[in-house]
Amino acid sequence: MTIATICFALLAAAAWAISIRRIVVEPRQTGHGLALLGSLTLTWVFLVLLIGTTTHDDDWSSLTVLAPIALGLLVLLLAGLALLANSVVVVRREGLRVATLVPAVFGLFLLIVLVATVVTAVVLVQTESAWQIAVLIPLVVIPIAMIVVALAGYTGYAALYGRRRPPAHTDAVVVLGAGLSGEDLTPLLAARVDRGIEVSASAVTADGRPPLLVLSGGKGSDEVISEAEAMRRYALAHGVPAERLVLEDTSTTTEENLRNTRAVLAERGLTDPELTVVTSNFHTLRSSSLTRRLGLRASVVGAATARYYVPAAFLREFTACLVHYRRANLLCWLGASTAVWAVLGLALYLGSRQTEVVDAFLR
């Protein structure tokens, strides 16, 4: 086993240990998905080096290198086609709007990434121009790679986070609003309230009492009553005692849901409550990240959503996350691009110096 193989084995082991520890300590960070992808990549490099140094079979070595790449390209193709097909279903059921076209946009993007990857690989192999490389990698390869990697990490960790079980002990279960149909709950919001009732029925406070059920949602400009009031009527009709219901009826965003709920509970003497927040399954990871930034002690659980609608809603959440971390993404792109330009500049400089030395020697 070579020194490089041992180094990558240690790096992979350290990356997995650090990633898992951070998830256990604080699972509400969206960046955990990128950390897990990084750990997986280091493990792949270790396996490539290990197989290359322990076997003389070139087929196995090539398979180890190329199989994950081919699998990634196949996933891009299938995901792109699946999102285009899903967009047709969403538009038929929900109507033609910007929101319902999100799967089509991402589907086309993934297919473009697939084509761009192949074309870029051919160009980089054939080109001898440093200027083409200096433009192509920073302006095409790096931005596309950042989006694809971020999407893969976010999707993978969101699926992992969504499998968490609701805590057995909580002071209040908070149901986030999601729009009304007249004075009635939409299927999306009804699913959230149903899940909230289910979670509150199976949990208790630290002293063994049933937790409060906080119904959070204000009155939109196109709504007859507040979402909180509509949810209260629904909960009462489903057997929840009125004394366990708490209304927060002034919020219009998820952040306001959480901030205003904290204020409402503080008025009831719960200054640092343990919360279980209920939202739709596609919204759990971003909501949990928000509870962390607001300093709330909270777990977030998801309610079922119609399967055809999940991709469109989830991709909107991912886009919102990208926009929220736009400064970090910009700095990452600038750092990676600067590194490429620095390496190219150094290579050109060394190449010119080598030519000068050769010319001097020949003279």
N, C-alpha and C positions, 0 to 999 in steps of 0.2 A: 504494500500500500504506500503510495507516494505521500509526500508532505502536503501537497495540495489537496489530496483526498482526505487526509486527516483534518486539515484546516476546515474544509467544507463540512465535514461530519460534525465537528465541534460547533461551527457556526449554525448549522441546521438545528442541532440539539438545543443550543442556547436560544435561538429564535423561537422554537416551539415552547420552551419552558417560560420565556418571558411573555409570549402571547397568551398562553393559557393562564398564567398567573394574573395578568392584567384583566382578562375576561372574568376570572373568578372574583377579583377584588372590585371591579367596576364594569359590569357588563353593558352599560348604556352608552358606549362610545361607538359611533359609526365607523371609526377608523380601524376597529378590530378586524374587519374583513380584509383590509389591505395588509395588516400584519400577518394574518393567516396565509394569504397568498404569497407573501414574501417568504414565510417559513416553508411553504410547499415548493417554491422555486429553488430555494437552497437545497432542499432534500433531493429534488430532481438533478441538480448539478452534481451533488455528491454521488448519486447513483450512476450518472454518466461517467464520472471519473473512476468510480469503483469498478464498474464493468469493463471500462477501457483498460484498466491496469491488471485485472484478474483473469481476463479471457483474451484469447488471440483470435476470436471469431469476430470478424468485421461486421457480419450481419447483425449480431446482437448489439454491438456498439451503435450501429446506424439506427437500429430499431429503437433503442433507448433515447437517442437524440430526436429522431424524426416523428415517432409515434405521438408524443404529447403535442407537437406542433401540428401534425395532421388532424389530431382530435380537436384542437382548438379551432382550426379552420372549418372543420365539419360542424362544430357547435355554432360558429358564426353563421354558416349557411342555413342550418336548420332553424336557429333562433330568428334570423331575419325573415325567412319564409313564414314561420309560425306567427310572427307579429303582424305581418301583412294580412294573413288570413284572419287573425283575431280582430284587426281593425275593421274588416268588412262586417263581422258579426256585431261589433260594438256600434258601428254607424247604423246598421239596420235596427238595432234595439233601442238605441239612445238618441238617434238623430245625428245629422252632420253638424259638428261643432269642432272648434279647435281642440277641445279636450278629448274628443273621440278619435281624433286623427293622430294622437300621440303614438300609439303602437305602430302606425304606418310610417311615421317619421323615423322612429328608432329602427324599425325593420329595414327601411331603405338605407339608413346609416350603417347598419351592420353588414348589409350586402356590399355597400360601397367600400367599407373597411376591408372586406374579403378581397375584392378586386384590387384595391389600392395596395394591399399587402403583397400580392403576387407581383404586381407591376413594379412596386418599389424594390422588391427583392431582385428582380431582373435588372433594373436600372443600376442599383448599387453594385451588383456583380460586374456589370459590363463597363460602367463609367470609370474613367481615369481622371475626371475633373474634380478637384477639391471644391470648386465653387458649387457644383451641382450637389455634392454631399452636404456642403455648408448650408444650402437652402432647403434641400429635401428633408433632411433629418429633423432640424428644429421646427420647420413650418408644417410638415406633414406627418412624419413618423411619430414624433414625441406627443403632439396634441391628441392624435388618434389613439395612441397607446394609452395615454393618461385616462381618456374617457372610457375605453374598453376595460382597462384594469379596474378603474373605480366602479364601473357598473358590475363587473364580476364580483369584486370584493363586497360591495354593498348588497347585492342580491344573495350571495352565499351566506353572509352573516345575518341578514334579515330573516332568511329561512331558518337559520340556527336559533336566533333569538326568539322567533315566533313559537318555538317548541317548549319554551319555558313554562312551567306550571304556575298558576296563581299562588301567592303566599297564603299560608293558613291563618296568619295573624295580620290584621290590618285595622286601622281606625276608621277608614272611610273608603268606599268604592266610588270612584268618580267616572261618570259616563259623559263622554264628550259629544256635543251636538253635531248634527250633520245635515241640517236642512229639513223642511217639512213639505207636505203636499196638502195645501189648505191648512186645516187644523189637525191633520192626521200625520203620523210618522211615516216616512218613506221606508221601504224594506231595509235599506242600509241602516237607518237610525233604529228601527225596531230590533234589528239583529244586535245592535250595540246594547240597547236596554235589556233585551233578553239575556245577553251575556252578563251584564252588570247584575241583574237579579240572581242569576245562577252563581256568580262569584260571591256575592254578598251573603247568599244563603249557606255557602260552604265555609265561610270564614268567620272568625271571631276577633274581638279586640283582645288586648293583653290581659284584661281582667275578665274575659269570658263572655262579654256582651256582644250582641249582633252589631256589626259595623253600620255606620250611616251610609246611605245611598245618595250621593250628590249628583244632581242632574244639571249639567252645565251647558248653557247655550242661550244666547240672546235672541232678540227679534230682528230679523233681517228686514230690509226695505220692502221686500216682496212677500212678507209673511204676515199672517193675521194675528197670531199670538207668538209668544216666545217659544223657542225649542224646549226650554226647561219646563214650561207649563204643559206643553203637549206630552213630554216625557212623564211628567208627574201623573197626568190623567191615565196614561198607558200603564204605568207601574201600579197605580191604585186598582185599575181594572184587573191586574194580574196578581192581586193579593198582597201587595207590599203594604205594611202598616204605614199610615200617614206620618206617625211620629218618627219614623226612620228616614223620611225623605227630607232632603235639603235642596233648595233651589238656588242656582246661580244663574240669573237671567239677564246679564248685561254684556256678556262677552260676544265677540264676533270673530275671533281667531283662536287657534289652539293655544297660543301663548297667553292670551287673555283668559281663556278657560282655566288655565292652571294658576295664573296669578290671582284672579278673582276668587277662585275656589279656596286658595290659601287664606285670603282675607275673610271670606265668609266663615270658614272653619275657625279662624282665630277669634272671631266674635263669639263663637260658642265655647271658647276656652281651649281649643286644640291649636296650640301655637307651633308645634313641630310634629304634626301627625305622620303616621305611616300610611301611605296611600297606595291603593291599587287603581290604576287608571285603565279604563276600558275604551277602546277605540276599534276601528276596523283593522283586520289583520295586515293590510298593506301599509297601515299608518303607524304600526307599533314602534319600529326602530327610530324613526325621526321624532316621534312623540317622547320616547324614552330618553333620547339625546337632549331634548328640550327640558325635561324634568331635571336632568343632571345639571344643565347650565343654570337653571333657576334655583338650584340648591335644595330641591325637594327630595325627601326620602320616599321614593315611589318605585313601584314595579308597574309595567305596562303589559296588558294582555289584549289579545285580539279577538274580535268577533268575526264570524264567517261572512264572506262576501260572495256574491254570485261569481262563479269562476270566470265567465267570459269578461267580466269587468275588472278583474284583478290586475292584468298587465297594464291597462291604461292608467289605473289609479296608482299602481306601484311606480311606474315610470315617471309620473308627475311628482311623486315623492322624491325620487332620485334626482330629478331635475332641480327641485327646490333645494335639495342638499348640495348639489353642485354650485348653485347660485350663492347659497349661504357661505360656503367655503371658497368663494371666488378668489379672494386675496391669497389664500394658501395655495390654491391651484396655479395662480399666476406666478407666484414665487417659485413653485416647483418647476414650472415650465421654463422660467428664466434661468434657474440654476442648472437644469439639464442642458438647455441650449448653450449656455455659457461654457459648460464643460466640453461639449462637442466642438465649439469654436476654438477653445483653448487647445484641445488635442490636435485639431487640424492645423492650427497655427504653429504649434510646436513641431509637428511632423514636417510642415513646409520649411520651417527654419532649419531643422536638422538636415533635411534633404539638400537645401542650398549650401549649407556648410560642408556637407559631404562632397558635393560637387567641387567646391573650391579646393578641398584637400586633395581630391583625386587629380585635379588640373595642376595643382602645385607639384604633386609627386611626378606627374608625367613630364612636366617641364624640367 
